[in-house]
Amino acid sequence: MNHFVFEEVVSLSEIADLRNQYLDKLLEAQELYLELRIRNSRVFVIKSHNQPAGYFLIEDSTTLLEYYLTQDNLDQADILLGKITETFSIQKVLCKSFDHILLSCCVGFQKNVRAIGVLFREHKEKAIHPIPGALTIRLAQAKDKQKIIGINEEIFERDEEVREYIGKEQIFLFEKDKDIIGFGIFARVIEGRQEFDIGMLVDRKYRHQGYGEFITRYLVNHCQKNGWRAICGCAIENTGSRRCLENAGFISRYRLLEFAI
């Protein structure tokens, strides 16, 4: 055990090979919510006899976001996680329920656990319910920024994100008689991989009329036409979004778990 050391590196690019191994071995695709947090995390390489044996990522000094060991070192997974939590005073671990190694380790260390997110990775085609009246669907333009901000609730945390999505042509507007019904967004989770995270919002006065389901289906079809895979997730307490996604054909077998360590 004494031959394992933790070495902080500057960026994710320095563990690119190790991280690709981790992503390839996951049973399902990475979650965008975590990926966005990971981009600002501290990166540590686990070394054994001066050779890379794995890595881990820490956010805000107390939250473990990712943990990976190479095949030859898996027998040390529990021991090393214990050393990491002790050395870095880890208080919380965010774990996808399909990350079996981290999940198994956390079960032995956790004080309590709660589900904080629902992760959708499967989609099946369902009969489309017709939407009353014709909709205009177009990519958002710079002039639409304030309109989108005006109806935004939980989708964008910062107004600047709206400009970024518009610039990347990754936000569709859905309008009826020149009034915005809602919008849909899509973003590649990890560069070079086929998964795109999708999301949508319907203006309050148009909710419970089937528009959310329609927008979600449109985004799924857009991804499929481009050879991408649409995935998504929502907070565990957001029952409205979950119901909409399930009505649009998404199936969830997974959760995002928060372990208190």
Secondary structure, 3 states (H helix, E strand, C coil): CCCEEEEEECCHHHHHHHHHHHHHHCCCCCCHHHHHHHCCCEEEEEEECCEEEEEEEEECCCEEEEEEECHHHHHHHHHHHHHHHHHCCCCEEEEECCCHHHHHHHHHHCCEEEEEEEEEEEECCCCCCCCCCCCEEEECCHHHHHHHHHHCCCCCCCHHHHHHHHHCCCEEEEEECCEEEEEEEEEECCCCCCEEEEEEEECHHHCCCCHHHHHHHHHHHHHHHCCCEEEEEEECCCHHHHHHHHHCCEEEEEEEEEEEC
